[in-house]
Amino acid sequence: MRVRFWGTRGSLPVAPRADMVRRKVARALVAAGGRRFASEAEAMDFARDELDFATGRSYGGATACVEIEGAADGSFIVCDMGSGLRDFGIDAARRCAAGHPKVYHLFLSHLHWDHIMGFPFFGAAFDPAASITIHGCHADMETALRRQQEEISFPVAFDWLKANIRFVTMVPGETYEIAGMRVQAIEQCHSHLSYGYRFEQGDETVIFSTDAEHRIDDMENERAFEAFFAGADIVVCDTMYSLADSVTMKADWGHSSNLVAVDLCHAAGAGRLVLFHHEPTYSDEDIQRMHEETIRYEEINRQDRPPLTVICAYDGLELDV
């Protein structure tokens, strides 16, 4: 299995402002210390290998969209349809032109705008040869997608889409065989409810759990998540806020912190935690700082457990399970 990240922000897409780009350039020039580069390729190598991530690259600005490659029948497996779905669709079209089957299984955590807004820009939806199955635990999935393409909001009506589109409502706790994978869903604490997913292929397991608030006063629910995450190779987890924010001014907002995610993954014996659904007001420097703090927290609280690798998601990241 391979996990590709096409969108990693929460709430709404963001783009770097001119002053942010200027700051990155200034920091890179200072780091170069007057060094000259013979070519653009050499300078690119310097940016990749010698600059910190927040200076030399970016975590990106598209909203949630994660691809899980490895379906037994070759189908595309995608979690959430945020604005990152557009870039996924462009890349998928390239792969389909090379012979990949035009079969898509899309899994929705929930129906808030930042998690469905990419669908009207999804190229496969306009392809009459494409088969798209949208899975989720909300019975009103089709209603939500149709509503965002009503004329008052969008110029292309849902009925103009040409693909063979169907909706499948899942039941949390049940195990489904989908495209050769075993899939389960779990209910999460979030407005209008959200659902996390567990994907299993052979001995490999990937968890997709975003828009989920974990509360220290509800340990029974936390034990359920420990069991759901148990032994996972990769856990993509909502870490939108710092712990201080998540339990004070942003309590009951439906999101969790980086430190709670570490605790859950430690208890579950997971292998890798991927920080996800980044706060849109956070700069690249803010996200990098949270990543570094999370690594330190994991090391301090590991005790006698196996190490948990902490990765920070960015648009374009690929991970092999």
N, C-alpha and C positions, 0 to 999 in steps of 0.2 A: 504494500500500500504506500501511496505517496500523498502528502497533504500540501495543497497549493493555496496560498492566501491572495485573494483578488481584492479584498476590501477588509479593513481592520478597525475603522473608526466607529464610534457610536453616535447616535442622535442625528447627525447631519454631516454631509460631506464638507470637507474643508480644503482650502488651497493655501500655500504659503504666500504671505504678502510680500511686497517689494522689499520692505525693511528686513524681513526675515532672510530673504535670499542674500541681501547685501551683507548681513551679519555673517552668514555662512562663508561667503567669499572672503570677507575680511579675516575671519578666523583661519581659513585655509592658507591665506597669504602669510599670516604671522607664523603658522606652523611650518610653512615651507622655508622660512628663514632666508629668503633671497635665492633659494635654489632655482636653477633653470632646468627646463624640460625640453628634450629634443623633439618631442612630438606630443600630440594630444593623447595618444595611447599611453605614453609614459606618465603623463599627468593624471590620467584616469587610474593607472596602477597606484600612484601615490595616494590619490583620494580614497581608493579602496583599502589599501594595506596599511597606511600610516596615519590617516585621520580617524578620529573617533566617529562613531556612526552618525551622531547628530550633526556633525560638521560636514562629513563627506557624502552622506546620503540622507534619506528621509524615511520616516515610517509611513508616509503616504496619507491620503485624505479620503479614500473611498470608504463607503459604509459596507457593513458585513456581507461577505461572500467568500465561502471556503469550499474548495473542491477536494474531494477524496477520490483519488485514482486507485483502482484495483478491483473493480467489479468483475466477477467471473465472466459475465457476458459482454464485457467491454463498454457497458453503458457509462455515461457521465453521471457522477454523483456530486451534488452541490448542496451545501447548507446555506440557506438564506439568500435573498435576492436583492441585497442592497445595491448601491450604485456601482459596486465592483462587478456586478453581473454583466455589465456592458463589455468590459475588457475580457472577462471570461468568454463571453459569446464570440468575440472577435477571434480569440485564440482557438476556441472550439471549432469555428468555421474553417480555420487553417488545417486543423487535424482531420476534420471531416473530408476536406478536399483531398487528403492523402489516404482516405479509406476508412476512417473511424466511423462506426455506426452513429446515426443521428437519433440516438435514444438518450433521453435525459430524465433523471430522477432528481427532483428538487425537493428539499426538506425545509419546512418553515418552522422557525422557533416560535414566531408569533407574527402579528399582522400590523405592527406599527410601521409607520411610513418609511423609516430608515432601513427597514428589513425587506421591503417589497418594491421600493422606488425604482429599482433597476429593471424590473420586468418589462415595462413599455419600451425599453431600449435594447432588449435581448433579441439579437438577430434571428436565432432559431425559432422564435415565436412567429415569425413571418414566413417560415419555410414550410410549404405543404408536405415536404418529405420528412419533416421532423416529428418525433413522438415525444411529448412532454407530459410526465406524470408529476403532479404536485402533491406531496405528502405532508400531512400535518395533523395535529390533534384538535384544530379549530374547525367546527362545522361550517363556519362562515368564511372560509378561505376565498371561495369564488366571488362572494359578495364584495369582499375587500378589494380584490384585484379589479373587478369590474368598476367599482366606485371610483378608483383613482384614474380610470380612463374615461370617465364621463366627460361630455363635451365641455362642461364648465371648467374642468381641470386639465384636460389633455386633448390634443387635436385628433388622436387616433383612437377610435373606439375599440373595446376589447373584441367585439364581433368581427373586426377587420383582420384579426390575426389568423394566419393560414395553417399553423401547425395543428396536429391532432393533440388537443390539450384535455387532460382529465384530472380530476381531483379525487384523492383517496384519504379518507379520514381515519386516522390511527387511534388506538386506545392505549393510553399509558400503561406500562407494565406488561403488555403482551409482546411476544417476540414474532417478528415478521421476517420472511425470507424475501429479500428484494434484490434483484440483479445478482444473486449469488452471495449476498451478504446477509448476516443476521443483524436486525435493527430493532432496538428498543427505544421507547421514549419515557421521560420522567417529567412530571409537573413541577414547575418552578414558580417562585414567588415574584410576580411582576404584574403590572396593570394589565387587565384582560387576559391574564395568565400567559406564561411562556413555557416552552418545553425543550428539554435537552435531549440529545440523541447519543446512543451508544452503537457504534458500527463495529462488527466483528467479521473478520475474514481469516479463516484458519485460526492460527494462534495470535493474530495481530488484532489490536483493539484501538480505536480512536473515539474519543469523546468530544462532542461539540455541545458546549453549555454556555450560552450567553444570555444576557438580560435575566439574571437570577440574583435575588437578594438572599443572602445567608445570614441568619440571625442567631446570635449566641444564646438567646432565650428560648430557642426551639431546637433542642438537641436531638429530639426524635427525628425531625426532618433532616438534620445534618447527618445522622447515622444512615438514613436512606441514601443520601448522596455519596457517602463513603462507600456503600455497597455498590452503587451505580458506577462509580469511578474505579472500582476494585481492579487492580492489576493492569490498568490501561497503559498502553505504550505512550500515547500522546493524549493530553487533556487540554483542549482549547477552552479557556475559561474566561468568563466576564471578570475583568479586573479594572473596571472603569475608574474607581476612586481609591485614594489612600484610605487606610483604616480610619484615621481621624475623621475624614469627610463622611465615610460610609455610616458611621455610628452617631454623627452629630447633625450637621446642617443638611445632609443628604440622606438621612435615614428615611425609609419608606419610599425611596425613589426607584426601587426595583433593581438596584445594581449592587455589586460587591467589591471587595478590595483585593489587592494583590496578596496581602498577608493571610487572609482567610483562605484564598485559593491554595497557598502553600500548605496550610494546616490540613485542608481536605485531601490534598494529593499525598501528603505524608501518611495520613491515616489510611488512605486507600492503597498505598503501595504502588502508586503510579510511577512511571519512568521519566516522563518529560511533561512539564507544565508550560503552556504557551499563553502569555499575557495577551489579552484580546479586548476589543471594544473600547479603544482608547478614547478618553474624554476629548471632545472637539476643541476645547479651549487650551489644551496642553500643547506646548511647543515640542519640537523634537528633543530639545534639551530636557524638558520636563519628563517626557516619556523615558528617555535614557536614564535619567536620575532614578525614576521609579524602578526601572529594570535593575539597576545596580543595587538599590536598597533591598529589592526582593531577593537577589542572590545572597546578600549578606544575612538577611533574615533566615533564609533556608539553611545556611551554614550554621548559624547560631542555634537553631531549633531542630536540627537534624537528629541529635542524640545518637542512638545506636541504629538508626534506620539507614538503609541504602541511600546514597546521594540522589536527590531529585534535581534533574537538569532544568533550569529556568531559562526559557527563550522568550524574547519579545517579538510579537508578530509585526510584520510590516508588509505593505503591498508588494507582492513579488516573491515573498519568502516561499521556499519549497523544502519540505522535510520528508525524508524517507523513514518509514516506520521500521 
